[in-house]
Amino acid sequence: MSWEEFLWHMDHRLGMYVGRPTYERAFSALTGFDLARGRGELAAFQKWMSARHDGSNLAFWSLVLVETFGEGATGDCLVNDHDHKRAVSSLCRLFRMFLGQASTAER
């Protein structure tokens, strides 16, 4: 399965794979998929997200919440299913952006 296929399933059918479709379960699935691939794309995504936030030392999943809900956002901002869906969609969108820029840089 490619990253694009995985991200589509995560964005549209997450509950089918992880039960209740929460943001925490989405980034856990993302981590597991990255580990299974064994190519380290998630480590590069962490660096990319950090660079987008002036070298922040926060984990990528926290930075995604900041981009989704604003400065100072934490997991506490995920209060309902809609919030989780927004965060998951944002994670997928940002990872797609990262993959697009990484593939452009490789050319």
Secondary structure, 3 states (H helix, E strand, C coil): CCHHHHHHHHHHHHHHHHCCCCHHHHHHHHHHHHHHHCCCHHHHHHHHHHHHCCCCCCCHHHHHHHHHHCCCCCHHHCCCHHHHHHHHHHHHHHHHHHHHHHHHHHC
